[in-house]
Amino acid sequence: MFEFFAELFSYAFIVRALIVGILVALCAALLGVSLVLKRYSMIGDGLSHVGFGALSLSLALNVAPLEVSLPIVAVTAFLLMRLNENSMIKGDAAIAVISSSAIAIGIIVVSLTTGMNIDVYNYMFGSILAMSEGDVMMSVAVSIVVLVLYVIFYNKIFAVTFDESFAKATGTHASRYNMLIAMLTALIIVVGMRMMGALLISSLIIFPALTSMRVFKSFKSVVICAAVLSVICFISGIVISFVWSVPAGAGIVVVNLLAFGLFFAAKKIIKLR
């Protein structure tokens, strides 16, 4: 066992993937609890599609992908929340409109410029080999910012998650904190796409929260369980990817699916007892 992990950590790309992945998985799980409880969990899927469109644009312009994707996805998150608050287009409909449009634009840009090359494939399905040292530094910085802001505004996020009407009545600017959740989610989606892929990154947001809710009931216990579970599933997925030479993103999603099944079975057993 020691020799296996010594070999695993001898690869620089594995170490980079673990550093970024653990931070991204942790952030995604924390934000995912609020998004799932607010029935807005598909925002991650929608923003990842926008990220693919932004990626296609960056490849066409031959500029750094993260520098283009971060502002575009952040602005999209802002627009999604504004549309929802103004009742112009509600939640899932707004996400569907924006995400499908972004995918269509991305496909057209790719077909007219670079074609379906290895860079596009890696961003769609994820690749731990695709992360450069610059990506790692930016991803770590963004993840730390997300974690710090989540901790600072934890009480406000809790308030708008469980009872937004009551939060407004007590003087909390609910729209600001809803926007904060959306913006932090946008940042994590962008930095996580390199490893998980645009088509799979939303799983890091949805699975840990849903899995934890099978057994735990309080907000704090669900958040803690989701965070720990997300990190464990990520590391397990990376190990599976290394051993069986499967895409890292797919391996991580499968581990999360197995964890969901185990927690679901545990809930049934607890009820029977």
Backbone torsions as a table, in degrees:
resi	resn	phi	psi	omega
1	MET	NA	-43.0	179.4
2	PHE	-62.5	-41.2	-179.8
3	GLU	-64.2	-37.4	179.7
4	PHE	-62.1	-48.3	-178.5
5	PHE	-70.2	-31.0	176.0
6	ALA	-63.8	-41.9	177.3
7	GLU	-67.1	-40.5	-179.3
8	LEU	-59.7	-46.8	-176.4
9	PHE	-80.9	-2.4	177.7
10	SER	-78.7	-14.7	179.3
11	TYR	-92.5	123.7	-177.1
12	ALA	-62.8	-37.3	-178.0
13	PHE	-68.2	-30.0	176.1
14	ILE	-69.0	-43.4	179.3
15	VAL	-62.3	-43.3	178.4
16	ARG	-61.6	-43.1	-179.1
17	ALA	-63.5	-40.4	-179.0
18	LEU	-68.4	-41.4	-179.8
19	ILE	-60.8	-51.9	-178.5
20	VAL	-70.4	-45.0	-174.7
21	GLY	-61.5	-41.4	179.5
22	ILE	-63.3	-43.5	179.0
23	LEU	-65.5	-44.5	-179.8
24	VAL	-65.6	-42.9	179.6
25	ALA	-62.5	-40.1	179.0
26	LEU	-64.0	-48.2	-179.9
27	CYS	-63.4	-44.3	-178.0
28	ALA	-62.0	-39.9	-179.8
29	ALA	-66.3	-42.7	-180.0
30	LEU	-61.6	-47.3	-179.9
31	LEU	-70.3	-32.5	-177.6
32	GLY	-62.2	-33.1	179.4
33	VAL	-60.8	-46.5	179.5
34	SER	-66.5	-42.4	-178.1
35	LEU	-64.5	-41.8	179.4
36	VAL	-67.0	-45.2	-179.4
37	LEU	-64.4	-31.8	179.3
38	LYS	-87.2	5.1	-179.0
39	ARG	57.1	40.9	179.9
40	TYR	-128.9	28.9	-173.5
41	SER	-67.4	-25.3	-177.9
42	MET	-75.2	-1.3	176.5
43	ILE	-61.8	-33.4	178.0
44	GLY	-62.7	-43.0	178.9
45	ASP	-65.0	-43.3	179.9
46	GLY	-63.4	-44.5	-179.0
47	LEU	-68.7	-30.7	177.3
48	SER	-67.1	-35.5	176.0
49	HIS	-66.8	-38.8	175.2
50	VAL	-63.6	-38.1	177.1
51	GLY	-60.5	-37.8	176.8
52	PHE	-64.4	-41.3	177.2
53	GLY	-62.5	-42.0	178.6
54	ALA	-66.1	-38.2	176.9
55	LEU	-60.1	-45.9	-179.8
56	SER	-59.6	-39.8	178.7
57	LEU	-65.7	-41.7	-179.4
58	SER	-65.8	-38.2	178.1
59	LEU	-66.8	-37.4	178.9
60	ALA	-66.5	-36.4	-178.8
61	LEU	-88.4	-6.6	-180.0
62	ASN	59.0	47.9	176.6
63	VAL	-123.3	168.2	-177.6
64	ALA	-61.4	125.0	-176.1
65	PRO	-57.8	-43.9	-177.0
66	LEU	-66.6	-34.8	-179.0
67	GLU	-66.8	-28.0	177.2
68	VAL	-87.5	-44.0	-173.8
69	SER	-67.2	-41.5	-176.4
70	LEU	-56.4	-53.8	-179.5
71	PRO	-67.3	-37.1	-178.5
72	ILE	-65.5	-46.0	-179.3
73	VAL	-68.8	-36.8	178.1
74	ALA	-63.7	-43.9	177.7
75	VAL	-63.6	-38.4	178.5
76	THR	-63.8	-41.2	177.5
77	ALA	-60.3	-41.6	177.4
78	PHE	-60.9	-45.4	-179.4
79	LEU	-64.7	-39.1	179.1
80	LEU	-60.9	-44.3	-179.6
81	MET	-67.8	-38.7	178.8
82	ARG	-65.6	-41.4	178.3
83	LEU	-62.2	-42.1	-178.7
84	ASN	-66.9	-41.8	-178.9
85	GLU	-68.4	-34.9	-177.9
86	ASN	-85.9	0.3	177.8
87	SER	60.2	22.0	176.6
88	MET	-71.5	-51.0	174.6
89	ILE	-138.8	120.8	-173.9
90	LYS	-79.5	147.3	172.8
91	GLY	11.7	-95.5	-173.2
92	ASP	-64.1	-32.5	179.1
93	ALA	-67.2	-42.8	178.5
94	ALA	-62.8	-41.8	178.3
95	ILE	-62.9	-43.7	-179.5
96	ALA	-62.2	-43.4	-179.2
97	VAL	-63.1	-49.0	-176.1
98	ILE	-70.6	-43.5	-176.2
99	SER	-67.6	-43.1	179.6
100	SER	-66.2	-37.4	177.6
101	SER	-64.5	-42.7	-179.3
102	ALA	-64.2	-42.4	178.2
103	ILE	-62.1	-44.7	-179.2
104	ALA	-61.3	-45.7	178.9
105	ILE	-63.1	-42.4	179.5
106	GLY	-61.5	-43.0	-179.9
107	ILE	-64.4	-42.5	179.2
108	ILE	-63.1	-45.6	179.6
109	VAL	-61.3	-43.9	179.6
110	VAL	-63.0	-44.9	-177.4
111	SER	-65.2	-29.8	-178.1
112	LEU	-88.6	-13.8	-175.5
113	THR	-120.2	-90.6	-171.3
114	THR	-81.7	-22.9	-172.7
115	GLY	78.8	179.1	-176.7
116	MET	-80.9	73.4	-177.8
117	ASN	-89.5	-175.6	-174.0
118	ILE	-66.3	-32.1	178.8
119	ASP	-64.0	-44.4	178.9
120	VAL	-64.5	-42.8	179.3
121	TYR	-59.6	-44.2	-179.2
122	ASN	-63.2	-38.1	-179.8
123	TYR	-73.6	-28.7	178.9
124	MET	-76.2	-40.7	-173.8
125	PHE	-115.8	-6.1	176.4
126	GLY	87.0	147.5	176.6
127	SER	-160.9	122.9	178.3
128	ILE	-71.3	-16.6	177.6
129	LEU	-76.1	-16.1	-172.3
130	ALA	-82.3	-7.2	-173.9
131	MET	-87.1	118.9	176.2
132	SER	-89.3	171.6	178.0
133	GLU	-63.5	-35.2	176.5
134	GLY	-63.9	-40.6	176.9
135	ASP	-61.9	-40.8	-178.9
136	VAL	-63.2	-46.8	-178.3
137	MET	-62.1	-44.7	179.6
138	MET	-67.4	-40.8	-178.8
139	SER	-64.9	-41.9	178.4
140	VAL	-64.1	-43.1	-179.9
141	ALA	-62.3	-45.9	-179.8
142	VAL	-64.2	-42.9	-179.3
143	SER	-63.0	-41.3	178.9
144	ILE	-64.4	-41.1	177.1
145	VAL	-60.4	-44.2	179.7
146	VAL	-62.0	-45.3	-179.5
147	LEU	-63.0	-44.0	-179.6
148	VAL	-62.9	-45.7	-179.4
149	LEU	-66.1	-36.3	178.7
150	TYR	-64.5	-43.9	-179.8
151	VAL	-65.3	-43.8	-178.7
152	ILE	-61.6	-43.1	-175.0
153	PHE	-104.0	22.8	-177.4
154	TYR	-55.2	-47.2	-177.5
155	ASN	-62.9	-40.2	179.1
156	LYS	-68.7	-40.3	178.2
157	ILE	-63.5	-40.6	176.7
158	PHE	-60.7	-42.7	-177.2
159	ALA	-64.1	-47.8	-177.4
160	VAL	-75.2	-19.0	178.4
161	THR	-75.5	-45.4	-173.8
162	PHE	-85.4	-41.3	-178.3
163	ASP	-149.9	88.2	-176.4
164	GLU	-65.4	-37.0	-179.6
165	SER	-63.9	-43.7	178.9
166	PHE	-66.4	-38.7	178.9
167	ALA	-60.8	-41.2	178.4
168	LYS	-65.2	-39.5	-178.4
169	ALA	-65.3	-28.2	-179.5
170	THR	-89.5	6.0	176.4
171	GLY	96.4	3.6	178.6
172	THR	-77.1	132.5	177.1
173	HIS	-80.5	85.1	-173.6
174	ALA	-58.6	-38.6	-177.6
175	SER	-61.9	-34.8	179.1
176	ARG	-64.7	-42.0	-176.7
177	TYR	-79.0	-29.2	170.8
178	ASN	-63.6	-40.6	177.8
179	MET	-65.6	-39.0	178.6
180	LEU	-61.1	-45.9	179.0
181	ILE	-59.5	-44.9	-179.6
182	ALA	-63.8	-42.2	-178.6
183	MET	-67.9	-41.1	177.9
184	LEU	-65.3	-38.4	176.6
185	THR	-62.4	-41.6	179.1
186	ALA	-59.6	-42.8	-179.9
187	LEU	-63.1	-43.8	-178.9
188	ILE	-68.6	-37.0	177.6
189	ILE	-59.0	-45.3	-176.6
190	VAL	-65.9	-47.8	-176.9
191	VAL	-72.3	-22.3	180.0
192	GLY	-86.8	-15.0	-176.7
193	MET	-64.4	-32.0	-178.9
194	ARG	-58.3	-37.7	-174.5
195	MET	-96.4	-43.1	-176.2
196	MET	-89.7	-26.5	-175.9
197	GLY	91.5	150.6	-177.9
198	ALA	-63.2	-27.8	-176.4
199	LEU	-85.2	-12.3	-174.3
200	LEU	-123.2	-10.7	-173.8
201	ILE	-62.4	-31.1	-178.9
202	SER	-65.0	-20.1	178.7
203	SER	-63.5	-31.6	178.7
204	LEU	-67.1	-23.8	-180.0
205	ILE	-85.5	-42.1	-170.7
206	ILE	-85.9	-48.1	-171.4
207	PHE	-60.6	-52.1	-177.2
208	PRO	-58.6	-40.0	179.8
209	ALA	-65.8	-48.8	-179.9
210	LEU	-62.0	-40.2	-179.3
211	THR	-64.5	-46.5	-178.8
212	SER	-63.5	-34.7	-179.2
213	MET	-69.6	-13.5	177.4
214	ARG	-66.8	-31.2	-173.9
215	VAL	-114.2	-43.8	-175.6
216	PHE	-95.8	155.0	-175.0
217	LYS	-119.6	-37.0	-178.3
218	SER	-75.7	151.8	-177.7
219	PHE	-59.9	-46.1	-177.5
220	LYS	-63.0	-44.8	-178.9
221	SER	-67.2	-35.9	177.4
222	VAL	-66.2	-43.1	179.6
223	VAL	-61.6	-46.7	-178.9
224	ILE	-64.3	-46.6	-179.7
225	CYS	-62.6	-43.7	-179.4
226	ALA	-61.4	-41.6	-179.5
227	ALA	-64.1	-48.4	-179.4
228	VAL	-65.1	-45.2	-178.3
229	LEU	-63.1	-40.9	-179.3
230	SER	-62.1	-43.3	179.7
231	VAL	-66.0	-43.0	180.0
232	ILE	-63.2	-45.0	-179.6
233	CYS	-65.0	-36.5	178.9
234	PHE	-64.6	-49.3	-179.7
235	ILE	-61.5	-42.0	178.5
236	SER	-62.3	-39.9	179.0
237	GLY	-65.0	-38.7	177.6
238	ILE	-64.6	-41.3	178.7
239	VAL	-63.4	-44.3	177.8
240	ILE	-61.2	-41.8	178.6
241	SER	-60.7	-40.9	-178.9
242	PHE	-69.8	-42.7	-175.0
243	VAL	-73.4	-45.5	-174.6
244	TRP	-103.6	5.6	176.8
245	SER	55.2	47.0	176.1
246	VAL	-109.2	157.7	178.3
247	PRO	-56.1	135.4	-175.9
248	ALA	-59.3	-44.9	-178.6
249	GLY	-58.6	-45.4	-180.0
250	ALA	-64.6	-40.6	179.2
251	GLY	-62.6	-41.3	179.5
252	ILE	-65.4	-41.2	179.2
253	VAL	-64.2	-41.8	180.0
254	VAL	-63.3	-41.1	177.7
255	VAL	-63.1	-41.7	176.9
256	ASN	-62.4	-37.9	178.1
257	LEU	-65.1	-41.9	177.5
258	LEU	-63.7	-40.5	178.6
259	ALA	-63.5	-40.2	177.6
260	PHE	-61.1	-42.9	178.3
261	GLY	-62.5	-41.0	179.6
262	LEU	-65.7	-43.7	179.5
263	PHE	-67.8	-36.1	177.5
264	PHE	-64.0	-43.1	177.7
265	ALA	-65.4	-38.8	178.8
266	ALA	-62.4	-39.0	178.8
267	LYS	-63.4	-41.0	179.4
268	LYS	-64.4	-41.2	179.5
269	ILE	-64.6	-42.1	178.7
270	ILE	-61.6	-41.8	177.9
271	LYS	-63.3	-40.1	-179.7
272	LEU	-65.2	-33.4	179.7
273	ARG	-78.9	NA	NA
